[in-house]
Amino acid sequence: MSHWLRQHGQTLVLTLKRLAHNPFATTLNIMVIGIALALPLGGYMLLQNLGGVAGQVTGHQQISLFLARDAEKTDIAVLDASLKQIPGVRALRFISRDQALESMKQSGNLSDVITALQSNPLPDAFVLETGGSAAELEQLELQLKALPKVAHVQLDSAWVKRLESLLALGRMAVLILATLLACGLVAVTFNTIRLQILTQKDEIEVSKLIGATDSFIRRPFFHLGLMLGAFGGVAALAIVYLCMQILNRRILELAQLYGSDFSLSFFDLPDCFALLAFAAILGWLGAYMSVSRHLYEIEPR
């Protein structure tokens, strides 16, 4: 085990020296990989932040229950107790028809109309505070309509559906973009390793002549692919973080106009490590494909 670790350690040091030997080309490769990863990564970060805001918005919905005209005080008390037992209802408030009429009288536009009425046409009502997805709200609406003495349930869940659909569309677009650019990352690593193999063709031939195994020859290229992917992941995180800081300056100014302190938040450490691991795996995959394609074509003359 120690011998295996020592071999990989030596290969890692050798790979770092080779990368440092040509810093300009190395930097360009890392930047290409970083930009390719930063595009879907930035989109995912935006959707993650927007999803949190959407959850706060859709988590405080109000449903109005208008009671039948013949609802008595006992019916209202029974309905109040029933509403409190429904899991989706977080809070409720009863508004009598007299309270509703008085509130409308205080409105300057309707005061004359209300005064001319001979009787109160408004029903008693409950205002419920609830939350959830559009499907959950529709299920709750059906449950509320089945309650006795409920004449009408007012719920506008269309905008919740539209918001969820837009977020789902955004996630799908980011997934497609991430898949395409991941293929591009593999292609970049594939080409980089191919050039390295061609550059070291004579060295590889000599190594095979003196009895070097295939695994020994492949190992440096696998390390190179892993390191290019990992460094590209670091570059992607740095690019997204820098762009986030620039955007947050403008977002903060806009949020203050609406009395909010909203700002974009960056990924947690587990997410960052997951991205680095994913980028390293993509780099290794590109190296594996390139080595499998080109290395075995080199044979000692």
HELIX and SHEET records of a PDB file:
HELIX    1   1 SER A    2  HIS A   21  1                                  20    
HELIX    2   2 PRO A   23  THR A   58  1                                  36    
HELIX    3   3 LYS A   73  LYS A   84  1                                  12    
HELIX    4   4 ARG A   97  LYS A  105  1                                   9    
HELIX    5   5 SER A  111  ALA A  116  1                                   6    
HELIX    6   6 ALA A  134  LYS A  145  1                                  12    
HELIX    7   7 ALA A  158  THR A  199  1                                  42    
HELIX    8   8 LYS A  201  LEU A  209  1                                   9    
HELIX    9   9 ASP A  214  LEU A  257  1                                  44    
HELIX   10  10 LEU A  269  HIS A  294  1                                  26    
HELIX   11  11 LEU A  295  GLU A  297  5                                   3    
SHEET    1   A 4 VAL A  89  ILE A  95  0                                        
SHEET    2   A 4 ALA A 125  THR A 130 -1                                        
SHEET    3   A 4 GLN A  61  LEU A  67 -1                                        
SHEET    4   A 4 VAL A 150  GLN A 154 -1                                        
END                                                                             
